[in-house]
């Protein structure tokens, strides 16, 4: 992972050790630092590949100032730099009370090195959506203060017991936690669940629910970073002061897979599934059926180590095949500081692509899925490399922010440490120009999109039910932003709320193909895990642009069952139940 005002991973190394040159090391300088990853200079884009500027038809408005709550993403930054501090601020967008509106949950850190939460500034936070951009703090009522936890990183949302309401799993430094939703009130059911058996000093960063064995029950994958506790924390001094230590001094660990047994218990299948065969420093998780065989695969972005692509063999096992698929390294064969990750079909060819971000002066990675056979590295050709070079990205997501039918790329940004002239950064939005490449439109999205900070978690969903996707973003030691999309550009849209039966209620992994009235085909799938430490809106979003009608919606459910809808009305949320 990388680091920022309280960050940890590879970011640190680059940002901190490089502090002498504007807070950054140039690629050539970085390569000269012993023990650091090799980072090749960014290649020049081919002549004529730059696209003309785009004036966005959208603005984002931050309504968090109208909410009465005291939450900040509190990493207890006091000058002494403890390794986990940069990874704070996970988000989940969930309808926890079943009223049809997306609510917001935030994880939080703890006091260091005590590892405790002595006051509400360290507590988790749940905001109930009251509609029309209004939210109220219901943390205590829902029993989600999380006062007994250590330092929380990521949150995975999913209905693991298929009872109709979203449950939560928190990835922590120290014991992880599983919270069952009982009609809007959460109960800690970690004890006896099988998820209470990890070593307490194993840092669990991100997690995601998905049904890897297609039995209709949500299983759980967890990315881990290393073994760490306050007692073994390393101090890394430099001539400019203490920095967050380079990830290479810490031990890599396997990521874990847990099978849902359907009785409130999870079986650790890390060994027999093949996950235990490789070790990394895990950050973001992205899940999709990359080869089209009907089974969900798992991509994990690793910090300063090769990424992993676990290909589901359909028999309960996975093959880690990132090298053959072309996603282990960047185009120059170098490892980078992999952070958040997402998957989505940015070129509308029916195959899910992969995006992950990393530190400034590295190349954010866009991989194009070539027909379910391998991936092609598209960062330089698409413009993503040139646009992202000066940013340190954390969370991210494919988001069709203007509903034109093309998935854009959002990133939350900020350096690992407080050192350097470019440590506080603003977020970015890269506009997808009909699959031809990307243009930075961040400056045109309004002042609420652009405040400087050490941005961390992010989540995407329609919070005000206007059909346009909104954003929620955390920033270290600041109030989070609730960014409502104020678009009124005439673009049409469709949100699909898929309810599984054989596939499990959340239908995670269901594939959707929409054919518009003009014959355009658009693709998406049910995915909750997006970016870094966060869970987004479970519903499937389809931007339609100027298309005013939908000829058909084709759904392939995780169970393998197919379903077709004809003449679907647009500009609405359509609830679809899987046939029994």
C-alpha positions in Angstrom: 0.0 0.0 0.0 1.1 3.5 -0.2 1.3 6.1 2.3 -0.1 9.4 3.1 -0.5 11.5 6.2 -0.8 8.4 7.9 -0.2 6.0 5.1 1.7 3.0 4.9 2.9 1.2 1.9 5.0 1.6 -1.0 3.9 5.1 -1.1 6.0 5.8 1.8 9.1 4.8 0.5 8.7 6.8 -2.6 7.2 9.8 -1.1 9.2 9.9 2.0 12.6 9.0 0.9 12.1 11.2 -2.0 11.1 14.2 0.0 14.1 16.1 -1.0 12.8 16.8 -4.5 9.4 18.3 -4.1 8.3 15.3 -2.2 8.9 13.0 -5.0 11.6 10.9 -6.5 11.9 11.0 -10.2 11.8 7.5 -11.8 15.5 7.5 -12.5 16.3 8.6 -8.9 14.1 6.0 -7.4 15.9 3.2 -9.2 19.1 4.2 -7.5 17.7 3.8 -4.0 18.8 0.4 -2.6 16.0 -2.0 -1.8 13.4 -0.1 -3.7 11.2 -1.4 -6.5 12.3 -0.7 -10.0 10.3 1.9 -11.7 10.8 2.7 -15.4 10.5 6.2 -16.8 7.0 6.9 -18.2 7.0 6.4 -22.0 5.9 9.3 -24.2 2.5 9.0 -25.7 2.4 8.4 -29.5 2.1 11.5 -31.5 -1.5 12.6 -32.1 -2.9 10.5 -29.3 -4.0 13.4 -27.1 -7.7 14.1 -27.2 -9.2 17.6 -27.2 -10.5 19.1 -23.9 -13.9 18.1 -22.6 -16.2 20.5 -20.7 -18.1 18.4 -18.2 -21.9 18.8 -18.0 -21.8 17.8 -14.3 -21.0 19.5 -11.0 -20.6 17.8 -7.6 -21.9 19.5 -4.5 -20.7 18.5 -1.0 -23.6 18.3 1.4 -21.7 16.9 4.4 -21.7 20.3 6.0 -25.5 20.1 6.5 -25.1 16.8 8.5 -24.8 16.9 12.2 -22.1 14.4 12.9 -18.6 14.6 14.4 -16.9 11.8 12.4 -13.4 12.3 11.0 -11.1 9.6 9.6 -9.0 9.7 12.7 -5.6 8.0 12.3 -4.2 9.6 15.5 -1.4 11.4 13.7 0.8 12.9 16.4 4.2 13.0 14.7 5.2 9.5 15.7 4.5 7.4 12.5 3.0 4.0 13.1 2.8 1.8 10.0 -1.1 1.4 9.7 -1.9 5.1 10.0 -2.1 6.0 6.3 -4.8 3.3 5.7 -7.8 4.8 7.4 -11.3 5.7 6.1 -13.2 2.9 4.6 -16.7 3.4 3.3 -19.8 1.3 2.7 -23.0 2.4 0.8 -25.8 0.2 2.1 -29.5 0.4 2.6 -29.3 -0.8 6.1 -32.9 -0.2 7.1 -34.6 -1.3 3.9 -36.3 2.0 3.1 -34.9 2.1 -0.5 -32.3 4.8 0.2 -28.6 4.4 0.3 -27.1 5.0 3.8 -23.4 5.6 4.5 -21.1 3.7 6.9 -17.5 4.8 7.8 -14.7 2.8 9.5 -12.3 4.5 11.8 -8.8 4.3 13.3 -7.7 4.2 16.9 -5.2 5.8 19.3 -1.6 4.7 18.9 0.1 2.8 20.4 -2.7 2.1 22.9 -4.9 0.6 20.2 -8.0 2.0 21.8 -10.9 4.3 21.0 -11.4 6.5 24.0 -13.9 9.0 22.6 -16.4 9.4 19.7 -13.7 10.9 17.4 -12.4 7.3 16.9 -15.8 5.6 16.6 -17.3 4.2 13.4 -20.2 6.2 11.9 -23.5 5.3 10.3 -25.5 8.0 8.5 -29.1 7.3 7.6 -30.3 8.8 4.4 -33.4 10.8 4.9 -33.7 11.8 1.3 -33.1 15.1 -0.6 -29.5 15.2 0.4 -30.2 15.0 4.1 -28.6 12.5 6.5 -28.7 11.8 10.3 -26.2 10.1 12.5 -27.8 6.8 13.8 -24.5 5.1 14.8 -25.5 4.5 18.4 -29.0 3.3 17.6 -27.7 0.8 15.0 -24.9 -0.3 17.4 -22.0 0.4 15.0 -19.7 2.6 17.2 -17.1 -0.2 17.0 -15.6 0.9 20.3 -14.1 -2.6 21.0 -12.1 -2.7 17.8 -8.5 -1.9 17.2 -7.7 0.0 14.0 -10.2 -0.5 11.2 -9.2 -0.4 7.5 -11.7 -1.8 4.9 -15.3 -2.7 5.0 -17.1 -5.3 2.9 -20.9 -5.2 2.6 -23.0 -8.2 1.7 -26.1 -10.2 2.8 -24.1 -13.2 3.9 -27.2 -14.9 5.6 -29.7 -14.1 2.7 -32.2 -12.5 5.1 -32.7 -9.4 3.0 -30.5 -6.8 4.8 -26.8 -6.0 4.3 -24.3 -7.2 6.8 -20.8 -5.8 7.3 -17.3 -7.3 7.7 -14.5 -5.0 9.0 -10.8 -5.7 8.1 -8.7 -4.6 11.0 -5.3 -4.3 12.5 -6.1 -6.8 15.3 -9.1 -9.0 15.3 -11.5 -8.6 12.3 -15.2 -8.2 12.9 -18.4 -9.6 11.4 -21.7 -7.7 12.0 -25.0 -9.2 11.2 -27.9 -6.8 10.4 -31.0 -7.7 12.3 -33.7 -5.3 10.8 -31.5 -2.2 11.1 -29.6 -3.1 14.3 -26.2 -4.7 14.1 -24.9 -7.6 16.2 -21.3 -8.6 16.5 -21.3 -12.3 15.4 -17.5 -12.7 14.9 -17.1 -15.2 17.8 -17.8 -18.7 16.5 -18.0 -17.5 12.8 -14.6 -18.9 11.9 -13.5 -15.4 11.0 -12.2 -14.9 14.5 -9.2 -17.2 14.1 -6.7 -15.0 12.3 -3.5 -14.0 14.1 -4.1 -10.7 15.9 -1.0 -9.1 14.4 -2.0 -9.9 10.8 -3.0 -6.6 9.1 -6.2 -7.2 7.1 -6.7 -4.3 4.7 -9.5 -5.0 2.3 -12.3 -7.6 1.9 -15.1 -8.5 -0.5 -18.1 -10.7 -0.5 -18.7 -12.9 -3.6 -20.0 -16.4 -4.3 -17.0 -18.3 -5.6 -18.6 -21.8 -5.6 -22.0 -20.7 -6.9 -23.9 -22.3 -4.0 -26.0 -19.2 -3.4 -24.1 -18.1 -0.3 -21.7 -15.2 -0.2 -18.1 -16.2 0.6 -15.4 -13.8 1.7 -11.9 -12.9 0.3 -9.6 -10.8 2.5 -6.4 -9.1 1.4 -3.7 -8.9 4.0 -0.5 -6.8 4.2 1.9 -8.1 6.7 2.4 -9.1 10.4 2.5 -6.0 12.6 1.6 -4.7 16.0 2.6 -1.5 18.0 5.3 -3.4 19.8 7.2 -4.4 16.7 6.7 -1.1 14.8 9.8 0.1 13.0 11.2 3.6 13.2 12.6 4.9 9.9 14.4 8.2 10.4 15.9 10.4 7.6 17.7 13.7 7.5 14.3 15.4 7.1 12.6 13.5 10.0 10.8 10.2 10.6 9.0 8.7 7.6 6.6 5.7 7.2 8.8 2.7 6.6 9.3 1.2 3.2 7.0 -1.9 2.7 10.0 -4.1 1.8 11.2 -4.4 5.4 7.9 -6.2 6.3 7.0 -9.8 5.6 4.6 -10.7 2.8 1.6 -12.9 3.6 -1.1 -14.9 1.7 -4.5 -13.5 1.2 -7.3 -15.6 2.5 -10.5 -17.1 1.2 -13.4 -18.1 3.5 -16.3 -20.3 2.4 -19.8 -19.5 3.7 -21.3 -22.7 5.3 -24.7 -21.3 5.5 -25.1 -21.6 9.3 -23.4 -18.4 10.3 -19.9 -20.0 10.0 -17.1 -19.6 7.5 -14.5 -22.3 6.6 -11.0 -21.1 5.9 -10.3 -22.6 2.5 -7.1 -20.6 1.9 -5.0 -23.8 1.6 -7.2 -26.0 -0.4 -8.3 -23.3 -2.8 -4.8 -22.4 -3.8 -4.7 -18.9 -2.3 -2.0 -19.9 0.1 0.5 -20.7 -2.7 1.5 -17.0 -3.1 2.3 -14.2 -0.7 1.9 -10.5 -1.2 1.1 -7.1 0.4 -2.5 -6.9 -0.5 -4.5 -3.7 -1.1 -7.5 -3.3 -3.4 -9.7 -6.2 -4.5 -11.6 -6.4 -7.8 -13.9 -9.3 -8.8 -15.4 -10.4 -12.1 -15.6 -13.3 -14.5 -12.6 -12.3 -16.6 -12.5 -15.4 -18.9 -16.3 -15.8 -19.3 -16.5 -19.3 -17.9 -19.3 -18.4 -15.5 -17.1 -18.4 -12.3 -16.0 -15.3 -10.5 -12.2 -14.5 -10.5 -10.3 -12.3 -8.1 -7.7 -9.6 -8.8 -5.6 -8.2 -5.9 -3.4 -5.1 -6.3 -0.2 -5.6 -4.2 2.0 -2.9 -2.9 5.6 -3.0 -4.3 5.1 -6.7 -5.3 3.5 -8.4 -8.4 -0.3 -8.3 -8.5 -2.3 -11.5 -8.2 -5.0 -12.7 -10.5 -6.8 -15.8 -9.0 -8.6 -17.6 -11.9 -11.5 -19.6 -10.6 -11.2 -23.2 -11.9 -14.8 -24.1 -11.1 -13.9 -26.9 -8.8 -13.3 -25.0 -5.6 -9.7 -24.1 -6.5 -8.0 -21.0 -8.0 -4.9 -20.7 -10.2 -2.8 -17.6 -9.6 -2.1 -16.6 -13.2 -1.3 -12.9 -13.2 1.9 -13.3 -15.3 0.2 -15.2 -18.1 -2.7 -12.8 -18.2 -0.4 -9.7 -18.2 -1.5 -8.0 -15.0 1.4 -8.9 -12.6 3.5 -5.9 -13.6 3.4 -2.8 -15.7 4.4 -2.6 -19.4 8.1 -2.3 -18.5 8.0 -5.3 -16.2 8.2 -3.2 -13.0 6.3 -3.6 -9.8 4.5 -0.5 -8.5 2.6 0.6 -5.4 -0.7 -1.1 -6.2 -3.5 0.6 -4.2 -7.2 0.5 -5.0 -8.6 -1.6 -7.8 -11.8 -1.9 -9.8 -13.2 -3.8 -12.8 -15.6 -2.6 -15.5 -16.1 -2.6 -19.2 -14.7 0.8 -20.2 -14.7 0.0 -24.0 -18.2 -1.6 -24.1 -17.0 -4.8 -25.8 -18.6 -7.1 -23.2 -15.4 -8.0 -21.3 -14.5 -6.6 -17.9 -11.3 -4.6 -17.8 -9.1 -3.7 -14.8 -7.9 -0.4 -13.4 -5.7 0.2 -10.3 -3.9 3.3 -9.2 -0.6 3.9 -7.3 1.9 6.6 -6.4 2.9 9.7 -8.2 5.6 9.3 -10.9 4.4 5.8 -11.4 1.9 4.8 -14.1 -1.7 4.2 -13.0 -2.7 0.9 -14.7 -5.5 0.4 -17.2 -5.7 -3.2 -18.5 -8.0 -4.0 -21.5 -9.5 -7.5 -21.5 -8.8 -9.1 -24.8 -11.6 -11.5 -25.3 -11.2 -13.4 -22.1 -7.7 -14.5 -23.1 -5.3 -12.0 -21.5 -5.1 -8.3 -20.8 -3.4 -5.5 -22.7 -1.7 -2.6 -20.8 -3.4 0.5 -22.1 -2.2 3.3 -19.7 0.1 5.1 -22.2 -2.2 4.6 -25.2 -5.4 5.7 -23.4 -3.8 8.8 -21.8 -4.2 7.5 -18.3 -0.4 7.4 -17.8 0.1 11.1 -18.8 -2.9 12.3 -16.8 -2.1 10.5 -13.6 1.7 10.9 -13.3 1.6 13.7 -10.7 -1.0 12.1 -8.4 -0.8 9.5 -5.7 -4.1 7.5 -6.0 -5.8 5.5 -3.3 -9.3 4.5 -4.0 -10.9 4.6 -7.4 -13.8 3.3 -9.5 -15.2 3.1 -13.0 -18.1 5.6 -12.9 -20.3 6.9 -15.7 -20.6 10.2 -13.9 -22.5 11.9 -16.8 -24.6 9.0 -17.9 -23.3 9.0 -21.5 -22.9 5.2 -21.6 -19.1 5.2 -21.2 -17.4 4.4 -17.9 -15.1 7.1 -16.7 -12.4 6.7 -14.0 -12.5 8.4 -10.6 -9.6 8.4 -8.1 -9.2 9.8 -4.6 -5.6 11.2 -4.2 -3.1 12.3 -1.6 0.4 11.5 -0.7 1.6 9.0 1.9 3.3 11.5 4.2 3.1 15.1 5.1 6.5 15.8 3.6 6.9 17.5 0.2 5.3 20.2 -1.9 2.7 18.0 -3.5 1.6 15.9 -0.5 -1.9 17.3 -0.3 -3.8 16.6 -3.6 -7.2 16.9 -5.1 -9.3 14.1 -6.6 -9.4 13.4 -10.3 -12.0 12.4 -12.9 -10.8 11.1 -16.2 -13.6 11.4 -18.8 -13.9 8.4 -21.2 -14.1 9.7 -24.8 -16.2 6.9 -26.4 -13.5 4.3 -25.6 -10.8 6.2 -27.6 -9.0 7.5 -24.5 -9.4 9.7 -21.4 -9.4 13.4 -20.7 -9.0 15.0 -17.2 -12.1 17.0 -16.4 -11.5 17.4 -12.7 -11.2 21.2 -12.8 -14.7 21.4 -14.4 -16.6 19.5 -11.7 -16.9 22.3 -9.2 -14.9 23.5 -6.2 -16.4 20.8 -3.9 -14.6 18.2 -6.0 -11.2 19.8 -5.7 -10.2 20.5 -2.0 -6.7 19.4 -1.2 -6.1 16.7 1.3 -5.0 13.2 2.0 -8.0 11.5 0.4 -8.5 7.8 1.1 -11.6 5.7 0.8 -14.4 6.3 -1.8 -17.7 4.7 -2.7 -20.1 5.2 -5.7 -23.9 5.1 -5.7 -27.0 7.1 -6.3 -27.7 8.8 -2.9 -30.5 11.2 -4.0 -32.3 8.9 -6.5 -31.9 11.2 -9.5 -30.2 8.5 -11.6 -26.8 10.1 -11.6 -24.0 8.4 -9.5 -22.8 10.3 -6.5 -19.5 10.0 -4.5 -18.5 9.7 -0.9 -14.9 10.3 0.0 -12.8 10.2 3.2 -9.8 12.3 3.9 -7.4 11.8 6.8 -8.4 13.8 9.9 -11.0 15.7 8.0 -14.8 15.5 7.7 -15.7 13.2 4.7 -17.3 14.7 1.6 -20.7 13.6 0.4 -20.7 14.7 -3.2 -24.1 14.8 -4.9 -24.0 14.8 -8.6 -25.9 17.9 -9.8 -26.1 16.8 -13.5 -29.0 18.0 -15.6 -27.6 17.2 -19.0 -30.6 15.4 -20.5 -28.8 12.0 -20.4 -31.0 9.0 -19.7 -30.2 6.1 -17.4 -31.2 2.8 -15.8 -30.5 1.3 -12.5 -31.1 -2.4 -12.0 -31.8 -3.8 -8.5 -31.1 -7.5 -9.0 -32.5 -9.9 -6.4 -31.2 -13.4 -6.6 -32.8 -16.7 -5.5 -30.6 -19.6 -6.6 -27.8 -17.1 -6.9 -28.1 -15.6 -3.4 -30.0 -12.5 -2.7 -27.3 -10.0 -3.5 -26.6 -11.5 -7.0 -23.0 -10.4 -6.9 -21.4 -11.3 -10.2 -24.6 -11.2 -12.3 -23.8 -9.9 -15.8 -26.0 -7.4 -17.6 -26.2 -6.5 -21.3 -28.4 -3.7 -22.3 -29.4 -3.0 -25.9 -30.8 0.5 -26.5 -33.4 1.7 -28.9 -30.6 2.8 -31.3 -28.9 -0.6 -31.2 -26.0 0.3 -28.8 -24.9 -2.4 -26.5 -23.8 -1.6 -22.9 -22.4 -3.9 -20.3 -22.0 -4.0 -16.5 -22.1 -6.5 -13.7 -23.1 -6.6 -10.0 -20.0 -5.6 -8.1 -19.7 -4.1 -4.6 -15.9 -4.1 -4.1 -14.5 -0.9 -5.7 -11.3 1.0 -5.1 -9.7 0.9 -1.7 -11.2 -0.3 1.6 -14.7 0.4 0.5 -18.0 -1.0 -0.8 -20.2 0.7 -3.3 -23.9 0.6 -4.4 -24.9 -3.0 -5.2 -27.3 -1.9 -8.0 -26.2 -2.0 -11.6 -25.9 1.4 -13.3 -26.3 1.9 -17.0 -25.9 5.4 -18.5 -27.9 5.7 -21.7 -26.9 9.1 -23.0 -29.4 10.3 -25.6 -31.1 6.9 -26.0 -34.7 7.2 -24.8 -35.6 3.5 -24.9 -34.2 0.1 -24.1 -35.0 -2.8 -26.5 -33.8 -5.5 -24.1 -32.0 -6.3 -20.9 -30.1 -9.7 -20.8 -29.1 -11.0 -17.4 -26.8 -13.9 -16.7 -27.2 -14.8 -13.0 -24.4 -16.2 -11.0 -26.3 -19.5 -10.9 -25.8 -19.7 -14.7 -29.5 -19.0 -15.3 -30.3 -16.4 -18.0 -33.2 -14.0 -18.1 -34.4 -11.4 -20.7 -36.5 -8.3 -20.3 -38.0 -6.5 -23.3 -38.9 -2.8 -23.8 -37.7 -1.7 -20.4 -38.7 1.9 -19.5 -35.8 4.3 -18.8 -35.0 6.8 -16.1 -36.0 4.6 -13.3 -34.8 1.9 -10.9 -36.0 -1.5 -12.1 -36.2 -4.4 -9.6 -35.6 -7.8 -11.2 -36.0 -11.0 -9.3 -34.3 -14.2 -10.5 -36.7 -16.9 -11.5 -37.0 -19.8 -9.1 
